[in-house]
């Protein structure tokens, strides 16, 4: 993973995280036992990432910020179960520190 250097790269990372959520959802739909592992957080993570993406592409997103993105509470609690947690951490680091 890399630290984005432009807004477009940053937006692409958020889009990639949304793709990862969609891929994870598709994989677990075939295996109901695995689904139980992700049910507690997947929908909420999806909504938060899509909201962030909408803010970014709509022009209302501002950063750097002094607080973590809301989905970091999910990462803190369920991180070991999120295969793309490093991507989420990079997105949050950029949110906090800028480019």
Biopython code that builds the backbone (N, CA, C, O; Angstrom):
import numpy as np
from Bio.PDB.StructureBuilder import StructureBuilder

atoms = [
    (1, "UNK", "N", (0.838, -1.183, 0.000)),
    (1, "UNK", "CA", (0.000, 0.000, 0.000)),
    (1, "UNK", "C", (0.886, 1.250, 0.000)),
    (1, "UNK", "O", (2.011, 1.243, 0.500)),
    (2, "UNK", "N", (0.355, 2.282, -0.558)),
    (2, "UNK", "CA", (1.090, 3.530, -0.620)),
    (2, "UNK", "C", (0.247, 4.667, -0.080)),
    (2, "UNK", "O", (-0.980, 4.585, -0.026)),
    (3, "UNK", "N", (0.916, 5.708, 0.310)),
    (3, "UNK", "CA", (0.249, 6.920, 0.782)),
    (3, "UNK", "C", (-0.098, 7.773, -0.442)),
    (3, "UNK", "O", (0.793, 8.087, -1.232)),
    (4, "UNK", "N", (-1.360, 8.153, -0.620)),
    (4, "UNK", "CA", (-1.726, 8.954, -1.790)),
    (4, "UNK", "C", (-1.058, 10.326, -1.745)),
    (4, "UNK", "O", (-0.831, 10.903, -0.681)),
    (5, "UNK", "N", (-0.756, 10.819, -2.930)),
    (5, "UNK", "CA", (-0.092, 12.115, -3.039)),
    (5, "UNK", "C", (-0.990, 13.186, -3.660)),
    (5, "UNK", "O", (-0.642, 14.367, -3.666)),
    (6, "UNK", "N", (-2.139, 12.771, -4.179)),
    (6, "UNK", "CA", (-3.086, 13.715, -4.777)),
    (6, "UNK", "C", (-4.499, 13.362, -4.321)),
    (6, "UNK", "O", (-4.749, 12.268, -3.815)),
    (7, "UNK", "N", (-5.403, 14.296, -4.507)),
    (7, "UNK", "CA", (-6.801, 14.047, -4.157)),
    (7, "UNK", "C", (-7.366, 12.911, -5.001)),
    (7, "UNK", "O", (-8.121, 12.082, -4.492)),
    (8, "UNK", "N", (-7.017, 12.862, -6.265)),
    (8, "UNK", "CA", (-7.515, 11.784, -7.124)),
    (8, "UNK", "C", (-7.047, 10.418, -6.630)),
    (8, "UNK", "O", (-7.826, 9.465, -6.638)),
    (9, "UNK", "N", (-5.811, 10.307, -6.209)),
    (9, "UNK", "CA", (-5.311, 9.041, -5.660)),
    (9, "UNK", "C", (-6.052, 8.685, -4.373)),
    (9, "UNK", "O", (-6.357, 7.520, -4.119)),
    (10, "UNK", "N", (-6.331, 9.686, -3.582)),
    (10, "UNK", "CA", (-7.048, 9.472, -2.326)),
    (10, "UNK", "C", (-8.472, 8.987, -2.605)),
    (10, "UNK", "O", (-8.935, 8.030, -1.984)),
    (11, "UNK", "N", (-9.150, 9.629, -3.514)),
    (11, "UNK", "CA", (-10.501, 9.215, -3.896)),
    (11, "UNK", "C", (-10.472, 7.790, -4.449)),
    (11, "UNK", "O", (-11.367, 6.994, -4.163)),
    (12, "UNK", "N", (-9.451, 7.470, -5.235)),
    (12, "UNK", "CA", (-9.318, 6.108, -5.769)),
    (12, "UNK", "C", (-9.170, 5.075, -4.651)),
    (12, "UNK", "O", (-9.696, 3.968, -4.760)),
    (13, "UNK", "N", (-8.463, 5.429, -3.585)),
    (13, "UNK", "CA", (-8.325, 4.499, -2.458)),
    (13, "UNK", "C", (-9.675, 4.235, -1.788)),
    (13, "UNK", "O", (-9.977, 3.100, -1.418)),
    (14, "UNK", "N", (-10.470, 5.266, -1.636)),
    (14, "UNK", "CA", (-11.794, 5.091, -1.043)),
    (14, "UNK", "C", (-12.661, 4.232, -1.973)),
    (14, "UNK", "O", (-13.400, 3.362, -1.512)),
    (15, "UNK", "N", (-12.566, 4.481, -3.265)),
    (15, "UNK", "CA", (-13.308, 3.667, -4.236)),
    (15, "UNK", "C", (-12.851, 2.212, -4.171)),
    (15, "UNK", "O", (-13.672, 1.299, -4.265)),
    (16, "UNK", "N", (-11.565, 1.994, -4.012)),
    (16, "UNK", "CA", (-11.031, 0.639, -3.880)),
    (16, "UNK", "C", (-11.576, -0.035, -2.622)),
    (16, "UNK", "O", (-11.895, -1.224, -2.652)),
    (17, "UNK", "N", (-11.687, 0.698, -1.527)),
    (17, "UNK", "CA", (-12.234, 0.131, -0.289)),
    (17, "UNK", "C", (-13.696, -0.277, -0.481)),
    (17, "UNK", "O", (-14.124, -1.308, 0.038)),
    (18, "UNK", "N", (-14.453, 0.518, -1.215)),
    (18, "UNK", "CA", (-15.851, 0.166, -1.512)),
    (18, "UNK", "C", (-15.889, -1.112, -2.344)),
    (18, "UNK", "O", (-16.713, -1.995, -2.106)),
    (19, "UNK", "N", (-14.999, -1.202, -3.312)),
    (19, "UNK", "CA", (-14.899, -2.423, -4.132)),
    (19, "UNK", "C", (-14.584, -3.637, -3.253)),
    (19, "UNK", "O", (-15.153, -4.712, -3.444)),
    (20, "UNK", "N", (-13.686, -3.461, -2.299)),
    (20, "UNK", "CA", (-13.315, -4.562, -1.400)),
    (20, "UNK", "C", (-14.511, -5.011, -0.556)),
    (20, "UNK", "O", (-14.688, -6.206, -0.319)),
    (21, "UNK", "N", (-15.320, -4.068, -0.109)),
    (21, "UNK", "CA", (-16.537, -4.414, 0.634)),
    (21, "UNK", "C", (-17.473, -5.220, -0.261)),
    (21, "UNK", "O", (-18.021, -6.237, 0.164)),
    (22, "UNK", "N", (-17.655, -4.769, -1.493)),
    (22, "UNK", "CA", (-18.525, -5.482, -2.434)),
    (22, "UNK", "C", (-18.007, -6.892, -2.701)),
    (22, "UNK", "O", (-18.791, -7.840, -2.758)),
    (23, "UNK", "N", (-16.698, -7.036, -2.863)),
    (23, "UNK", "CA", (-16.092, -8.343, -3.104)),
    (23, "UNK", "C", (-16.267, -9.262, -1.892)),
    (23, "UNK", "O", (-16.586, -10.442, -2.039)),
    (24, "UNK", "N", (-16.059, -8.720, -0.715)),
    (24, "UNK", "CA", (-16.221, -9.510, 0.499)),
    (24, "UNK", "C", (-17.670, -9.974, 0.631)),
    (24, "UNK", "O", (-17.932, -11.123, 0.985)),
    (25, "UNK", "N", (-18.591, -9.085, 0.349)),
    (25, "UNK", "CA", (-20.011, -9.439, 0.417)),
    (25, "UNK", "C", (-20.328, -10.558, -0.581)),
    (25, "UNK", "O", (-21.046, -11.499, -0.243)),
    (26, "UNK", "N", (-19.809, -10.467, -1.785)),
    (26, "UNK", "CA", (-20.054, -11.499, -2.800)),
    (26, "UNK", "C", (-19.482, -12.845, -2.370)),
    (26, "UNK", "O", (-20.105, -13.882, -2.595)),
    (27, "UNK", "N", (-18.318, -12.837, -1.764)),
    (27, "UNK", "CA", (-17.686, -14.081, -1.319)),
    (27, "UNK", "C", (-18.469, -14.739, -0.186)),
    (27, "UNK", "O", (-18.653, -15.956, -0.174)),
    (28, "UNK", "N", (-18.917, -13.945, 0.744)),
    (28, "UNK", "CA", (-19.573, -14.539, 1.916)),
    (28, "UNK", "C", (-21.003, -14.968, 1.637)),
    (28, "UNK", "O", (-21.557, -15.776, 2.382)),
    (29, "UNK", "N", (-21.611, -14.444, 0.580)),
    (29, "UNK", "CA", (-22.961, -14.868, 0.246)),
    (29, "UNK", "C", (-22.996, -16.348, -0.124)),
    (29, "UNK", "O", (-24.023, -17.006, 0.037)),
    (30, "UNK", "N", (-21.869, -16.872, -0.621)),
    (30, "UNK", "CA", (-21.785, -18.280, -0.983)),
    (30, "UNK", "C", (-21.507, -19.176, 0.213)),
    (30, "UNK", "O", (-21.632, -20.397, 0.110)),
    (31, "UNK", "N", (-21.139, -18.604, 1.325)),
    (31, "UNK", "CA", (-20.782, -19.391, 2.503)),
    (31, "UNK", "C", (-21.444, -18.785, 3.741)),
    (31, "UNK", "O", (-20.864, -17.920, 4.397)),
    (32, "UNK", "N", (-22.646, -19.234, 4.056)),
    (32, "UNK", "CA", (-23.394, -18.652, 5.185)),
    (32, "UNK", "C", (-22.641, -18.691, 6.517)),
    (32, "UNK", "O", (-22.815, -17.799, 7.348)),
    (33, "UNK", "N", (-21.816, -19.701, 6.728)),
    (33, "UNK", "CA", (-21.059, -19.773, 7.980)),
    (33, "UNK", "C", (-20.050, -18.629, 8.078)),
    (33, "UNK", "O", (-19.864, -18.050, 9.149)),
    (34, "UNK", "N", (-19.406, -18.308, 6.967)),
    (34, "UNK", "CA", (-18.460, -17.185, 6.948)),
    (34, "UNK", "C", (-19.190, -15.862, 7.129)),
    (34, "UNK", "O", (-18.654, -14.922, 7.716)),
    (35, "UNK", "N", (-20.405, -15.795, 6.625)),
    (35, "UNK", "CA", (-21.173, -14.552, 6.677)),
    (35, "UNK", "C", (-21.372, -14.075, 8.106)),
    (35, "UNK", "O", (-21.336, -12.873, 8.372)),
    (36, "UNK", "N", (-21.578, -15.002, 9.021)),
    (36, "UNK", "CA", (-21.792, -14.633, 10.420)),
    (36, "UNK", "C", (-20.645, -13.807, 10.975)),
    (36, "UNK", "O", (-20.848, -12.945, 11.831)),
    (37, "UNK", "N", (-19.458, -14.067, 10.494)),
    (37, "UNK", "CA", (-18.258, -13.367, 10.949)),
    (37, "UNK", "C", (-18.275, -11.885, 10.566)),
    (37, "UNK", "O", (-17.740, -11.043, 11.286)),
    (38, "UNK", "N", (-18.897, -11.579, 9.420)),
    (38, "UNK", "CA", (-18.852, -10.221, 8.882)),
    (38, "UNK", "C", (-20.143, -9.426, 9.079)),
    (38, "UNK", "O", (-20.144, -8.206, 8.916)),
    (39, "UNK", "N", (-21.217, -10.087, 9.420)),
    (39, "UNK", "CA", (-22.511, -9.426, 9.577)),
    (39, "UNK", "C", (-22.472, -8.254, 10.560)),
    (39, "UNK", "O", (-23.095, -7.226, 10.292)),
    (40, "UNK", "N", (-21.766, -8.370, 11.684)),
    (40, "UNK", "CA", (-21.819, -7.271, 12.651)),
    (40, "UNK", "C", (-21.318, -5.921, 12.134)),
    (40, "UNK", "O", (-21.661, -4.886, 12.706)),
    (41, "UNK", "N", (-20.520, -5.908, 11.072)),
    (41, "UNK", "CA", (-19.940, -4.628, 10.666)),
    (41, "UNK", "C", (-20.019, -4.311, 9.174)),
    (41, "UNK", "O", (-19.843, -3.152, 8.799)),
    (42, "UNK", "N", (-20.272, -5.274, 8.324)),
    (42, "UNK", "CA", (-20.133, -5.053, 6.884)),
    (42, "UNK", "C", (-21.073, -3.986, 6.343)),
    (42, "UNK", "O", (-20.641, -3.123, 5.578)),
    (43, "UNK", "N", (-22.346, -4.023, 6.722)),
    (43, "UNK", "CA", (-23.296, -3.025, 6.215)),
    (43, "UNK", "C", (-22.924, -1.620, 6.674)),
    (43, "UNK", "O", (-22.961, -0.675, 5.887)),
    (44, "UNK", "N", (-22.571, -1.488, 7.931)),
    (44, "UNK", "CA", (-22.203, -0.175, 8.459)),
    (44, "UNK", "C", (-20.944, 0.362, 7.776)),
    (44, "UNK", "O", (-20.871, 1.546, 7.449)),
    (45, "UNK", "N", (-19.964, -0.501, 7.563)),
    (45, "UNK", "CA", (-18.739, -0.096, 6.879)),
    (45, "UNK", "C", (-19.057, 0.351, 5.458)),
    (45, "UNK", "O", (-18.517, 1.351, 4.984)),
    (46, "UNK", "N", (-19.919, -0.377, 4.785)),
    (46, "UNK", "CA", (-20.321, -0.041, 3.423)),
    (46, "UNK", "C", (-20.959, 1.342, 3.374)),
    (46, "UNK", "O", (-20.595, 2.165, 2.534)),
    (47, "UNK", "N", (-21.899, 1.599, 4.259)),
    (47, "UNK", "CA", (-22.597, 2.887, 4.281)),
    (47, "UNK", "C", (-21.606, 4.030, 4.550)),
    (47, "UNK", "O", (-21.673, 5.074, 3.902)),
    (48, "UNK", "N", (-20.713, 3.835, 5.482)),
    (48, "UNK", "CA", (-19.762, 4.894, 5.829)),
    (48, "UNK", "C", (-18.788, 5.173, 4.689)),
    (48, "UNK", "O", (-18.474, 6.331, 4.417)),
    (49, "UNK", "N", (-18.310, 4.137, 4.026)),
    (49, "UNK", "CA", (-17.390, 4.348, 2.902)),
    (49, "UNK", "C", (-18.091, 5.024, 1.731)),
    (49, "UNK", "O", (-17.530, 5.925, 1.107)),
    (50, "UNK", "N", (-19.310, 4.599, 1.431)),
    (50, "UNK", "CA", (-20.050, 5.221, 0.329)),
    (50, "UNK", "C", (-20.387, 6.683, 0.659)),
    (50, "UNK", "O", (-20.381, 7.536, -0.228)),
    (51, "UNK", "N", (-20.674, 6.963, 1.913)),
    (51, "UNK", "CA", (-20.911, 8.341, 2.320)),
    (51, "UNK", "C", (-19.668, 9.200, 2.160)),
    (51, "UNK", "O", (-19.743, 10.335, 1.688)),
    (52, "UNK", "N", (-18.527, 8.657, 2.553)),
    (52, "UNK", "CA", (-17.258, 9.371, 2.399)),
    (52, "UNK", "C", (-16.977, 9.632, 0.925)),
    (52, "UNK", "O", (-16.581, 10.737, 0.555)),
    (53, "UNK", "N", (-17.177, 8.634, 0.091)),
    (53, "UNK", "CA", (-16.944, 8.775, -1.344)),
    (53, "UNK", "C", (-17.859, 9.857, -1.932)),
    (53, "UNK", "O", (-17.421, 10.670, -2.746)),
    (54, "UNK", "N", (-19.121, 9.861, -1.517)),
    (54, "UNK", "CA", (-20.063, 10.872, -2.001)),
    (54, "UNK", "C", (-19.627, 12.276, -1.581)),
    (54, "UNK", "O", (-19.721, 13.217, -2.369)),
    (55, "UNK", "N", (-19.151, 12.418, -0.344)),
    (55, "UNK", "CA", (-18.644, 13.718, 0.109)),
    (55, "UNK", "C", (-17.448, 14.151, -0.730)),
    (55, "UNK", "O", (-17.340, 15.314, -1.119)),
    (56, "UNK", "N", (-16.561, 13.215, -1.001)),
    (56, "UNK", "CA", (-15.345, 13.541, -1.759)),
    (56, "UNK", "C", (-15.672, 13.940, -3.199)),
    (56, "UNK", "O", (-15.157, 14.939, -3.702)),
    (57, "UNK", "N", (-16.514, 13.171, -3.848)),
    (57, "UNK", "CA", (-16.834, 13.465, -5.248)),
    (57, "UNK", "C", (-17.813, 14.619, -5.372)),
    (57, "UNK", "O", (-17.911, 15.242, -6.429)),
    (58, "UNK", "N", (-18.535, 14.907, -4.301)),
    (58, "UNK", "CA", (-19.482, 16.019, -4.308)),
    (58, "UNK", "C", (-18.874, 17.348, -3.900)),
    (58, "UNK", "O", (-19.510, 18.395, -4.015)),
    (59, "UNK", "N", (-17.634, 17.299, -3.419)),
    (59, "UNK", "CA", (-16.941, 18.528, -3.062)),
    (59, "UNK", "C", (-17.160, 19.011, -1.644)),
    (59, "UNK", "O", (-16.702, 20.100, -1.298)),
    (60, "UNK", "N", (-17.846, 18.242, -0.809)),
    (60, "UNK", "CA", (-18.087, 18.716, 0.556)),
    (60, "UNK", "C", (-17.101, 18.149, 1.579)),
    (60, "UNK", "O", (-17.175, 18.492, 2.759)),
    (61, "UNK", "N", (-16.200, 17.305, 1.154)),
    (61, "UNK", "CA", (-15.224, 16.692, 2.057)),
    (61, "UNK", "C", (-14.059, 17.645, 2.293)),
    (61, "UNK", "O", (-13.551, 18.263, 1.358)),
    (62, "UNK", "N", (-13.643, 17.759, 3.551)),
    (62, "UNK", "CA", (-12.474, 18.570, 3.885)),
    (62, "UNK", "C", (-11.528, 17.764, 4.764)),
    (62, "UNK", "O", (-11.954, 16.928, 5.560)),
    (63, "UNK", "N", (-10.258, 18.029, 4.606)),
    (63, "UNK", "CA", (-9.222, 17.391, 5.409)),
    (63, "UNK", "C", (-7.986, 18.258, 5.319)),
    (63, "UNK", "O", (-7.953, 19.125, 4.446)),
    (64, "UNK", "N", (-6.990, 18.105, 6.125)),
    (64, "UNK", "CA", (-6.876, 17.146, 7.220)),
    (64, "UNK", "C", (-7.814, 17.486, 8.372)),
    (64, "UNK", "O", (-8.299, 18.610, 8.505)),
    (65, "UNK", "N", (-8.045, 16.484, 9.187)),
    (65, "UNK", "CA", (-8.985, 16.623, 10.294)),
    (65, "UNK", "C", (-8.334, 16.160, 11.589)),
    (65, "UNK", "O", (-7.342, 15.432, 11.574)),
    (66, "UNK", "N", (-8.889, 16.579, 12.675)),
    (66, "UNK", "CA", (-8.322, 16.221, 13.981)),
    (66, "UNK", "C", (-8.916, 14.942, 14.550)),
    (66, "UNK", "O", (-8.466, 14.458, 15.589)),
    (67, "UNK", "N", (-9.919, 14.391, 13.882)),
    (67, "UNK", "CA", (-10.560, 13.173, 14.369)),
    (67, "UNK", "C", (-10.480, 12.074, 13.313)),
    (67, "UNK", "O", (-10.322, 12.342, 12.122)),
    (68, "UNK", "N", (-10.591, 10.851, 13.773)),
    (68, "UNK", "CA", (-10.609, 9.709, 12.862)),
    (68, "UNK", "C", (-11.916, 9.681, 12.084)),
    (68, "UNK", "O", (-12.924, 10.253, 12.501)),
    (69, "UNK", "N", (-11.872, 9.004, 10.949)),
    (69, "UNK", "CA", (-13.093, 8.750, 10.196)),
    (69, "UNK", "C", (-13.966, 7.786, 11.000)),
    (69, "UNK", "O", (-13.441, 6.962, 11.749)),
    (70, "UNK", "N", (-15.282, 7.877, 10.857)),
    (70, "UNK", "CA", (-16.176, 7.042, 11.663)),
    (70, "UNK", "C", (-15.909, 5.541, 11.543)),
    (70, "UNK", "O", (-16.088, 4.810, 12.517)),
    (71, "UNK", "N", (-15.488, 5.070, 10.377)),
    (71, "UNK", "CA", (-15.281, 3.629, 10.225)),
    (71, "UNK", "C", (-14.094, 3.099, 11.017)),
    (71, "UNK", "O", (-13.920, 1.884, 11.111)),
    (72, "UNK", "N", (-13.282, 3.964, 11.583)),
    (72, "UNK", "CA", (-12.149, 3.480, 12.377)),
    (72, "UNK", "C", (-12.615, 2.800, 13.665)),
    (72, "UNK", "O", (-11.882, 1.983, 14.223)),
    (73, "UNK", "N", (-13.800, 3.114, 14.141)),
    (73, "UNK", "CA", (-14.352, 2.386, 15.291)),
    (73, "UNK", "C", (-14.608, 0.929, 14.907)),
    (73, "UNK", "O", (-14.413, 0.026, 15.720)),
    (74, "UNK", "N", (-15.040, 0.706, 13.682)),
    (74, "UNK", "CA", (-15.234, -0.651, 13.177)),
    (74, "UNK", "C", (-13.891, -1.358, 13.055)),
    (74, "UNK", "O", (-13.756, -2.519, 13.443)),
    (75, "UNK", "N", (-12.900, -0.657, 12.517)),
    (75, "UNK", "CA", (-11.563, -1.240, 12.368)),
    (75, "UNK", "C", (-10.984, -1.589, 13.741)),
    (75, "UNK", "O", (-10.353, -2.633, 13.903)),
    (76, "UNK", "N", (-11.195, -0.726, 14.716)),
    (76, "UNK", "CA", (-10.671, -0.991, 16.059)),
    (76, "UNK", "C", (-11.299, -2.248, 16.661)),
    (76, "UNK", "O", (-10.616, -3.022, 17.333)),
    (77, "UNK", "N", (-12.573, -2.449, 16.428)),
    (77, "UNK", "CA", (-13.263, -3.586, 17.022)),
    (77, "UNK", "C", (-13.132, -4.861, 16.194)),
    (77, "UNK", "O", (-12.983, -5.946, 16.755)),
    (78, "UNK", "N", (-13.187, -4.745, 14.871)),
    (78, "UNK", "CA", (-13.265, -5.916, 14.002)),
    (78, "UNK", "C", (-12.072, -6.045, 13.059)),
    (78, "UNK", "O", (-12.103, -6.873, 12.148)),
    (79, "UNK", "N", (-11.030, -5.252, 13.254)),
    (79, "UNK", "CA", (-9.909, -5.205, 12.325)),
    (79, "UNK", "C", (-9.313, -6.545, 11.938)),
    (79, "UNK", "O", (-8.948, -6.753, 10.780)),
    (80, "UNK", "N", (-9.212, -7.449, 12.888)),
    (80, "UNK", "CA", (-8.609, -8.750, 12.565)),
    (80, "UNK", "C", (-9.446, -9.531, 11.571)),
    (80, "UNK", "O", (-8.939, -10.449, 10.926)),
    (81, "UNK", "N", (-10.727, -9.184, 11.431)),
    (81, "UNK", "CA", (-11.618, -9.859, 10.493)),
    (81, "UNK", "C", (-11.759, -9.124, 9.161)),
    (81, "UNK", "O", (-12.434, -9.614, 8.256)),
    (82, "UNK", "N", (-11.138, -7.968, 9.033)),
    (82, "UNK", "CA", (-11.261, -7.167, 7.809)),
    (82, "UNK", "C", (-9.996, -7.383, 6.971)),
    (82, "UNK", "O", (-8.921, -6.914, 7.346)),
    (83, "UNK", "N", (-10.113, -8.089, 5.841)),
    (83, "UNK", "CA", (-8.926, -8.391, 5.043)),
    (83, "UNK", "C", (-8.229, -7.152, 4.462)),
    (83, "UNK", "O", (-7.044, -7.209, 4.132)),
    (84, "UNK", "N", (-8.943, -6.053, 4.339)),
    (84, "UNK", "CA", (-8.387, -4.836, 3.751)),
    (84, "UNK", "C", (-8.247, -3.716, 4.788)),
    (84, "UNK", "O", (-8.356, -2.535, 4.458)),
    (85, "UNK", "N", (-8.008, -4.097, 6.025)),
    (85, "UNK", "CA", (-7.912, -3.095, 7.098)),
    (85, "UNK", "C", (-6.759, -2.115, 6.866)),
    (85, "UNK", "O", (-6.859, -0.945, 7.235)),
    (86, "UNK", "N", (-5.665, -2.584, 6.257)),
    (86, "UNK", "CA", (-4.538, -1.684, 5.986)),
    (86, "UNK", "C", (-4.966, -0.557, 5.050)),
    (86, "UNK", "O", (-4.553, 0.589, 5.228)),
    (87, "UNK", "N", (-5.778, -0.873, 4.069)),
    (87, "UNK", "CA", (-6.306, 0.142, 3.163)),
    (87, "UNK", "C", (-7.129, 1.172, 3.940)),
    (87, "UNK", "O", (-7.000, 2.374, 3.707)),
    (88, "UNK", "N", (-7.960, 0.710, 4.847)),
    (88, "UNK", "CA", (-8.773, 1.620, 5.662)),
    (88, "UNK", "C", (-7.900, 2.488, 6.559)),
    (88, "UNK", "O", (-8.205, 3.661, 6.776)),
    (89, "UNK", "N", (-6.831, 1.926, 7.074)),
    (89, "UNK", "CA", (-5.912, 2.692, 7.921)),
    (89, "UNK", "C", (-5.197, 3.778, 7.115)),
    (89, "UNK", "O", (-4.985, 4.883, 7.614)),
    (90, "UNK", "N", (-4.826, 3.469, 5.880)),
    (90, "UNK", "CA", (-4.176, 4.474, 5.025)),
    (90, "UNK", "C", (-5.146, 5.607, 4.703)),
    (90, "UNK", "O", (-4.768, 6.778, 4.718)),
    (91, "UNK", "N", (-6.388, 5.256, 4.414)),
    (91, "UNK", "CA", (-7.404, 6.280, 4.151)),
    (91, "UNK", "C", (-7.562, 7.185, 5.366)),
    (91, "UNK", "O", (-7.649, 8.405, 5.227)),
    (92, "UNK", "N", (-7.598, 6.600, 6.542)),
    (92, "UNK", "CA", (-7.751, 7.407, 7.760)),
    (92, "UNK", "C", (-6.509, 8.256, 8.035)),
    (92, "UNK", "O", (-6.631, 9.412, 8.438)),
    (93, "UNK", "N", (-5.336, 7.703, 7.824)),
    (93, "UNK", "CA", (-4.097, 8.467, 8.035)),
    (93, "UNK", "C", (-4.069, 9.687, 7.111)),
    (93, "UNK", "O", (-3.672, 10.777, 7.523)),
    (94, "UNK", "N", (-4.489, 9.495, 5.871)),
    (94, "UNK", "CA", (-4.532, 10.618, 4.941)),
    (94, "UNK", "C", (-5.578, 11.642, 5.385)),
    (94, "UNK", "O", (-5.362, 12.849, 5.272)),
    (95, "UNK", "N", (-6.689, 11.162, 5.880)),
    (95, "UNK", "CA", (-7.735, 12.050, 6.414)),
    (95, "UNK", "C", (-7.183, 12.904, 7.562)),
    (95, "UNK", "O", (-7.483, 14.093, 7.663)),
    (96, "UNK", "N", (-6.392, 12.296, 8.402)),
    (96, "UNK", "CA", (-5.839, 12.994, 9.577)),
    (96, "UNK", "C", (-4.679, 13.912, 9.219)),
    (96, "UNK", "O", (-4.567, 15.010, 9.764)),
    (97, "UNK", "N", (-3.810, 13.472, 8.303)),
    (97, "UNK", "CA", (-2.553, 14.184, 8.062)),
    (97, "UNK", "C", (-2.448, 14.879, 6.717)),
    (97, "UNK", "O", (-1.526, 15.665, 6.503)),
    (98, "UNK", "N", (-3.370, 14.606, 5.810)),
    (98, "UNK", "CA", (-3.270, 15.152, 4.467)),
    (98, "UNK", "C", (-2.241, 14.402, 3.653)),
    (98, "UNK", "O", (-1.839, 13.293, 4.005)),
    (99, "UNK", "N", (-1.823, 15.007, 2.575)),
    (99, "UNK", "CA", (-0.855, 14.344, 1.671)),
    (99, "UNK", "C", (0.558, 14.543, 2.164)),
    (99, "UNK", "O", (1.503, 14.061, 1.539)),
]
sb = StructureBuilder()
sb.init_structure("model")
sb.init_model(0)
sb.init_chain("A")
sb.init_seg("    ")
for serial, (resi, resn, name, xyz) in enumerate(atoms, 1):
    if name == "N":
        sb.init_residue(resn, " ", resi, " ")
    sb.init_atom(name, np.array(xyz, "f"), 0.0, 1.0, " ", f" {name:<3s}", serial, name[0])
structure = sb.get_structure()
